[in-house]
C-alpha cells in the first residue's frame, strides 16, 4: 500500500515510509544539457529496504509522475523493467525511460537511499 509523504507529497510504500527519517535532501542539476532531479533519504535501517523498492518497481514510474512534470522530461519507458549494475561495490538499480539517458536510478550506501 502506498502512503503520501507529507514533506515531499510523493507516494511511498508504507513499509518504506516507516523507515524513512524526517530529514531528506532534494537536489537538481544539469548534466550535458539534461535536467536531473535527485532525492537522498536517511533510513532508520536499510534492512529490507532493497526488497521493498524492488516490489515497488512495477508501479514506481507512474507513482512518481509528479517528478517528471517538475523537470519537464518523460516519455514511455524505454525498457519495462529495472536492471542492475554496481559501482565501487554499491548495487545500483535503474529503469531507462528514453534513449536520452533519462530514468529512475536508486542505490543504498549504509542507511542512505539515493
C-alpha positions as a Python dict, from the first residue, in 0.01 Angstrom:
ca = {
    (1, 'X'): (0, 0, 0),
    (2, 'X'): (123, 349, -87),
    (3, 'X'): (108, 642, 154),
    (4, 'X'): (171, 1005, 68),
    (5, 'X'): (476, 1162, 229),
    (6, 'X'): (384, 1493, 393),
    (7, 'X'): (717, 1660, 319),
    (8, 'X'): (757, 1566, -48),
    (9, 'X'): (395, 1499, -144),
    (10, 'X'): (512, 1179, -313),
    (11, 'X'): (364, 834, -261),
    (12, 'X'): (587, 572, -100),
    (13, 'X'): (524, 212, 1),
    (14, 'X'): (404, 221, 362),
    (15, 'X'): (686, -13, 469),
    (16, 'X'): (943, 225, 322),
    (17, 'X'): (774, 532, 471),
    (18, 'X'): (802, 372, 816),
    (19, 'X'): (1183, 360, 794),
    (20, 'X'): (1248, 696, 622),
    (21, 'X'): (1370, 955, 868),
    (22, 'X'): (1213, 1301, 856),
    (23, 'X'): (1510, 1480, 704),
    (24, 'X'): (1589, 1444, 334),
    (25, 'X'): (1770, 1629, 58),
    (26, 'X'): (1621, 1714, -279),
    (27, 'X'): (1850, 1848, -549),
    (28, 'X'): (1853, 1929, -918),
    (29, 'X'): (2135, 1974, -1163),
    (30, 'X'): (2206, 1985, -1535),
    (31, 'X'): (2444, 1735, -1690),
    (32, 'X'): (2522, 1754, -2061),
    (33, 'X'): (2213, 1973, -2117),
    (34, 'X'): (1991, 1718, -1940),
    (35, 'X'): (1788, 1816, -1634),
    (36, 'X'): (1829, 1581, -1337),
    (37, 'X'): (1644, 1559, -1007),
    (38, 'X'): (1755, 1360, -705),
    (39, 'X'): (1647, 1275, -354),
    (40, 'X'): (1856, 1147, -65),
    (41, 'X'): (1688, 984, 235),
    (42, 'X'): (1833, 870, 564),
    (43, 'X'): (1676, 544, 676),
    (44, 'X'): (1641, 421, 1030),
    (45, 'X'): (1768, 92, 892),
    (46, 'X'): (1833, -27, 539),
    (47, 'X'): (1741, -383, 631),
    (48, 'X'): (1466, -497, 393),
    (49, 'X'): (1460, -164, 206),
    (50, 'X'): (1605, -312, -114),
    (51, 'X'): (1327, -571, -124),
    (52, 'X'): (1060, -305, -58),
    (53, 'X'): (1186, -97, -350),
    (54, 'X'): (1209, -395, -582),
    (55, 'X'): (846, -481, -504),
    (56, 'X'): (754, -118, -583),
    (57, 'X'): (942, -114, -915),
    (58, 'X'): (648, -223, -1137),
    (59, 'X'): (443, 86, -1041),
    (60, 'X'): (724, 327, -944),
    (61, 'X'): (727, 504, -1281),
    (62, 'X'): (360, 601, -1261),
    (63, 'X'): (363, 669, -887),
    (64, 'X'): (648, 921, -921),
    (65, 'X'): (496, 1105, -1219),
    (66, 'X'): (497, 1443, -1036),
    (67, 'X'): (876, 1437, -1051),
    (68, 'X'): (877, 1405, -1432),
    (69, 'X'): (643, 1705, -1455),
    (70, 'X'): (882, 1915, -1243),
    (71, 'X'): (1178, 1870, -1477),
    (72, 'X'): (975, 1853, -1797),
    (73, 'X'): (1103, 1519, -1918),
    (74, 'X'): (929, 1194, -1978),
    (75, 'X'): (826, 953, -2240),
    (76, 'X'): (724, 592, -2227),
    (77, 'X'): (967, 361, -2056),
    (78, 'X'): (1242, 253, -2296),
    (79, 'X'): (1253, -79, -2114),
    (80, 'X'): (961, -203, -1899),
    (81, 'X'): (1179, -330, -1615),
    (82, 'X'): (1464, -233, -1383),
    (83, 'X'): (1817, -350, -1443),
    (84, 'X'): (2109, -369, -1204),
    (85, 'X'): (2474, -273, -1209),
    (86, 'X'): (2731, -182, -945),
    (87, 'X'): (2988, 89, -888),
    (88, 'X'): (3252, 72, -615),
    (89, 'X'): (3067, -223, -456),
    (90, 'X'): (2736, -31, -443),
    (91, 'X'): (2441, -202, -613),
    (92, 'X'): (2255, 38, -844),
    (93, 'X'): (1906, -36, -978),
    (94, 'X'): (1774, 160, -1277),
    (95, 'X'): (1497, 180, -1534),
    (96, 'X'): (1562, 375, -1853),
    (97, 'X'): (1279, 588, -1990),
    (98, 'X'): (1439, 715, -2309),
    (99, 'X'): (1740, 691, -2534),
    (100, 'X'): (1825, 1036, -2393),
    (101, 'X'): (1956, 865, -2077),
    (102, 'X'): (1665, 955, -1853),
    (103, 'X'): (1508, 727, -1593),
    (104, 'X'): (1485, 616, -1233),
    (105, 'X'): (1807, 523, -1054),
    (106, 'X'): (1843, 424, -690),
    (107, 'X'): (2110, 282, -464),
    (108, 'X'): (2192, 233, -95),
    (109, 'X'): (2507, 316, 92),
    (110, 'X'): (2469, 213, 455),
    (111, 'X'): (2143, 364, 578),
    (112, 'X'): (2128, 618, 297),
    (113, 'X'): (1895, 579, -1),
    (114, 'X'): (1980, 790, -305),
}
